């Protein structure tokens, strides 16, 4: 059996497939920029997911490569919501009325959605409900926030409009570690935000923590874990730190290939996993842990939806149909992000897809396998066969044999393709190995802006 430590454990966080860096402008491809009405014709519309993206933050953390900008001068948030309203109207028109349109889940992400004022959050919810027809009070609604923006007035709006989950990025309860991650925050602000969230009727609190920060030890990591556990959050996400190009930490030139750093992150992951399991949490994926007695809403875990049908609104959102994944342009550098946001707010016609990647049969199989197997519950092999008419062992024999040789698959789960505990630990190595050669080539050729 191959020894797993010869494989780098932190290749890439796979939260969606294909990655946005594999997308390309559709204007230069056969068929050009397709009409949304054509893309959605014939698609199932009875269990759609709605994602609304707000690309604003008060500060940008040193590790962040998300599509967001710092601040919003000159009433930019109002202009952005105007554009979001226009886009929502165009998208809902494209969905048509020939069959019922129903949303099964919704999420506001970013950026930081609670960067918006309470009044602007009301408008955001109105766009979801009045333009898209999403009944926010009857479906799971997840909203991301930050310690500086989780204020009582904003949270009150979200609670009244049906939010069922608030996710707050704390990253570390140790101020020195937060500074090391270039995340300016004070412990008092974090505690005040957590108090404000718990004072609402929103049933699920998620706290994000990061391991692998410079100077972090097992002792300080447990300090953060215990501080989070005192709040009895229904969910905890444990993220390994990555150093991305064009980010503040990226400019410090910390090496992603540092074997000692890999070992530190893997050691802290295992310590965190074991600590949460010992305190009554269940592991849902490498990153996600859920309190065993927590309320459960119907909807996808860990944002891993194996089926198509995602409507993304906003210039940083992506949408999924069975044939095409599409979005707007992507950037990390602040000047580029600002230009894309300005172009979005000036757009009058949102009736066509702009940037994306077509997904053929092989890519659909890869996506389904990848996003299923990275969940701790695994994937029933029969479900895969019912959808594609083949077995994953037939479609991906080399990859699955390699995973088995490394001890990443659970041999004691008949009928299930499920990762072993070690396989879950190496999720960020396993996922990228399932990328197609074409997607790998497109990602490698992408010039990050």
N, C-alpha and C positions, 0 to 999 in steps of 0.2 A: 504493500500500500504506500502511496506517495505521502511524504510528510508534508502537512499543510503549511508549515512555516516557510517553505521554499516559495510559496505564492504570496505576492503582496496582498495584504488584506483590504487595503483601501485604494482601490482603483478609481471608482466613481460611484456616487450615489445615484441609483437608477429609480427615479420617481415617475418617469414617463418614458415611453418608447414609441417611435424614434425620438431622440433628443432634438431640441430646437436647433442645435447647430447643424443638424442634418437637413433642416428646411432650406428651401430656396425660393426666390421670387417666382411666382407662377406665371408672370407675364412672359417669361422667356421659355416656357415649356409648352409642349403640344397642347392645344386647347386653350392656352392663355389663362386669364383670370376667370374662373368659372362663376356663374351666377349661383348665389346661395340657394335659390329656389330649385335649381337643377341638382345641386349637391344633396339637398335634403329630401328630394322627391323619392319616395320608396323606402326611406329610412323609418325605422320604428321610432315613434314619438310618444310612447305611453309611459316611459320611465326615464326621462332625460335628467341629466345633472346640470345645474346652472352654477357657473363660477363667474364672479364679478371682481375685476382686478382694479385696485386703487394704488397707483404707482408713486406714493408719496411717503416719506419718513421724516422725522425730526432730525435724525442723525443716520449715518450709514455705518454699520458695524464693520470692523476690519476684515471679517471673513466673508462678507456678503457680496455675492455676484448676482443677486436678483435684479429684476428690471424695476428700478426705483430711483427717484431723485430726492435730494434733500430740499425740503421746503416747497412752497407753492406761491410765489409772489404774484402780484397783479391779478388777484381773483382767479388764479389758474384752476383752482378746484371747481369753481362755478362753471368755467368753460369746459372743463373735463366732464363734469356731470351732464352738461348740455350735449356733448358729443356722445356720451354713454347712452343718453336718452334717444338720440338719433339712431345710434347703432342698434339698440334694443328694438326700436320700431321696425327697422329694416329686417332684422333677423326674424322677428315674430311674423312679419308679412311673408318672409321666405318659407317659413314652416307651413303656411297655408292652413286652411280650415277643412280640408277633405276628410281628415281623421282627427280624433281628439288629441290635443297636446297636453301632456301632464309631466310635471317635474317631480321627481322622487327624492331629490336632495339638492341643497343649495349651500354655497360657501362664498364668503367675502374674504379675499386675500390681497396680498400685495408684495412689496410695500407694507403699509400699515393702514388698514381700513379706518381705524379709529383716529387717524390723523384728521379725518373729516370732523367737523363740528357736529353737535347733536342734530341740528337742523339739516345739515347735509346728509347725515346718516338716514334721517327720515326720507329725504328725497331718494337716496339710493334704494331704500326698501320700496318706495313707491314705483321706481323704475322696474324693479323685479316683479312687483305684483300687477301694476296697471299696464305696463307695456308688454311684459313677457307672460303674464298670467300665472306666475308662480304663487302658490298659497303658502307663504312663509310660515304661517302658524300651524300648518298641518304636516310639514316635512322637516327632517333634520336640517338645521341651519347652523353652520360653523363659521365663526368670525375670529380673525387674528387680531391681536392687540399687542401693546407694549407697555412697560411700566409707566412711562410718562404720559400715555394717552388713554389709559384705562380709568377715565374719570366717571364719577357717579352719573352725570347727566347723559354721557354717551352710552354707558351701560344700561341705563334706564330705557333708552330708546330701543336698544337691541333686545332687551328682555321683553318689552311690550310688543315688539314686532315678531317675536317668535324664536329668537336665538335659543338653540339647545346646547351649544358648545362654545366656550371661549378658550382660545389657545393663546397663551402669553409666553413670549420669549424672554426667559430670565437668563439662561445660559450658565450663569454661576452666581451663587449667593455670596461668594468671596470677592470683595471689591477689588483686590489686587489682581485676581484672575480676569475679572471683567475689563479692567484697564489693559491687561496684557492682550486681550482679544480685541482691543480698540473698540470697546463698547462702554461709553461713559454712562454710568448709572450709580445711584446710591442705594444702599440696602434699605434705607427708610422709605424711598420711593417704591421699591419693589414690594415691601410689606404693605404699604398703603394701597397699592393697586390690587394686591391679592385680597385684602380686606374688602375692597369695593366690589370685586367680582363675587366674593362669597356672600355679600349683602344682597345680591340680586336673586331672582328666582331661576336663573339659568342653571340647568341641572348638571352640566358636565364642565369641569375645569381641566384643561390640559396645561402642563408646564413643560417647556422645552429646556433641556440642559445640554451642555456641550462638554465632551471630554477630549483631552489631548492638548489643552491650553498650555502654553509655555509656563513652567513653574508649578503646574498642577501635580499633586501627589495623591496616592490612595487616601490619605487622611483628609486632604482638602476636598477631594471628590466626594467622600462620604459626608463631609460637612454640608455640601450642597444637596446631596440626596436626602439627608435627614431633615434639612430645612424645608425641602419640598414636601417630604412625607408628613411633616407636622400639619400641613394644609389638607391632608387626605385628598389629593387630587384624584379625580376619576381616571385620568390618563396622565402618563408621563412619557415624553419622547426623549431618548438619549441619542444625541447626534455626535459622531466623530468630527473633530475639527478638520476642515480641508482648507488649504491655502490655494486660492484661485488667482489666475492672471488678472491684472488690472485692479485688484482690490488692495486695500491698505496693507493687509498682511502679505499679500503677494509681492508688494514692493519691498518688503523686508527680506525677500529671497530665502525664506525657509524652504528647505528641500523636501518635496513630496516623497522622494526616494530614500529618505533617511530611515535606515533600518531600526535605529533606536527609537525614533518617533513612532514607527509602526508598532513596535513592541509595547511602547507606553500606551498607545491608544487601545491595543488589543487587551492589555492587562486591565486598564480602567473599564473597558466595556464589560469584561467578564465579572469584575468586582461589582459594577453597577447592576448588571443583570441578576447576579446571585443575591444582591442586597434587596432588590425589588421583589424577586420571587419569594424570599424569606419573609417579606412584609405583606404578603397577600395579594400580589399582583400577578397577572398572567401575561406571558409574552405573546404578542400578536404578530410582530415582525422583528427584525433586527433592532429597529428603533422604537417601536411602539409597545408600551406596557399599559394594561388596563387593570384597575382594581377589580378583584374577583366579584365583589358585591355591587359594582357600579351599575347604574341604569344603562340599558342598551337601547339605542335608537336604531331603527331600520336604516340601513345605508351601507356604503362601502367602508371597509376598514382601511386605515392608513392611506386613503386616497388612491387605492389600487383598484381600479374598475376595469375588469377584463373585457367588458362589452363596450361597444361604441355608443355614442349618444351623449356627448358633452357639448353644451353651449357655453362658450367663453365670451364674456363681454369686457371690453377695456383693452388698451393697447398692449398689455403684457399677458393677456389671456390666450389660451389656445382652445380650439374646438375640434371635436372628433366626429367624423362620420365613418362608415365602414370602408369608404374608398379613399378618403383624404383627411389628413390632420392638418389644420391650418391656423394661422395666427397673423400677427403683424411682425415687423422687423424686431430684432433682438440686439441689445447692446449692454455693455457693463460700464464703459467709460462715461462719466457724468455728462460731458458735452454731447455725446451721441444720444444718450437717453433723453436729454432735454429736447433735442431736435425731433426725435420720434414722437414724443408727447405733443410737441407743438404741431406737428403734422397731423396727428390724430385729432386734436381739438379743432383743426381747420377743415377736417373732412366733412363733406356734405353727403356723399353717396357711399353707403356701407353695404351695397347689395352684392358685392363680389368678394371672393377670397383673394388675399394678396400674396401671402407667403405660406408655403406648406410643403408637405411630402405625401405623395400617393403611397398607399399601403397595399401591396399585392397579397396573394394568398400566403406566401412564405412569411412575409412580415407580420401578417395577422396571427399566424401560428406562433411566431417568436414572441410577439407582444403578450398573447394569452398565456403562454408557458411562463414567461419571465415574471409577469405580474401576479401569477397564481402561486408559483413555487416560492416566491420571496415572502409569502405569508406563512406563519408558523403552522397553520392548520393544513397546509399542503393543498394539492389538487387531485380530486378523484380522476383517475385515468379515464374512466368511462365518460365523464363529462366532456373531456377533450375529444374523445372519439365521437360522441354524439354531435359535437359542433363541427368537427373537421373531417370525420370519416376515416381517420387514421389514428395511430397511437403515437404519443410523443417519443416513444422509444424507436419507432420507425422513422420519424421525421428528424430526430436529433440524436442519432445513435452515438456519435463520437463525443458530443458534449456530455451526455448523460453518463456514458461509460467513464469519462474523465472525472466527473463529479463523484461517481461511485468509488473510483480508485482512491480519491482523496479523502474518503470518509465523510463526504458532505451530504449523502442521502441516508434517510432512515430506512434501514433494511427490514425493520419490524413493523411496517405499515402496509399490509397487503391491500392492493387496490388504490393506494394513495401514492402520489409522487410528492414526498415530503422531505424537507431538509432535516438533517440531524442538528443537535445543538451547535456542533462545530460548523456545519454548513450555514446556519443562520449567522454565526459570528463572521463568516467570510462572504456574506451577501454582497458586499461591495466589490468583491472579486468575481463572484459567480455571475452576477447580472451582466456585466460587460462582455463576458465570454459568450453570451447568447446573442449579441449584436450581429447582424448580417454583415458580410464583407462590404456591401454597398453602403450601408449606414456608417460603418467604420471609416470608409474612404471619404464620405461626405463630411463627417465630423472632423477628420484630420485636415481636410482642405479648407475648412471654414476659417475665415479671418476674423477673429474676435475684435469688436470695436469697443 
